[in-house]
């Protein structure tokens, strides 16, 4: 149970320290979500609970990934790069 927790902390550290490209940010978020999914499945299997909650979590994670990918494609099409600093220009 400590390994996925350590990996989540490592993913959060990487998320905070490397914020130049939007693709890097999205990959770090997916890494964090994958480790949280691993941690939740381990906990659900140890306590003999239903795995329906993990299916819901995986569905929400897939939706988050598709929204992030759509945002990345629109940013690259409009500005030609995926720098996170360019994201504030889209919101204006």
Secondary structure as UniProt FT lines:
FT   HELIX           2..17
FT   HELIX           22..46
FT   TURN            47..48
FT   HELIX           52..79
FT   HELIX           84..86
FT   HELIX           87..91
//
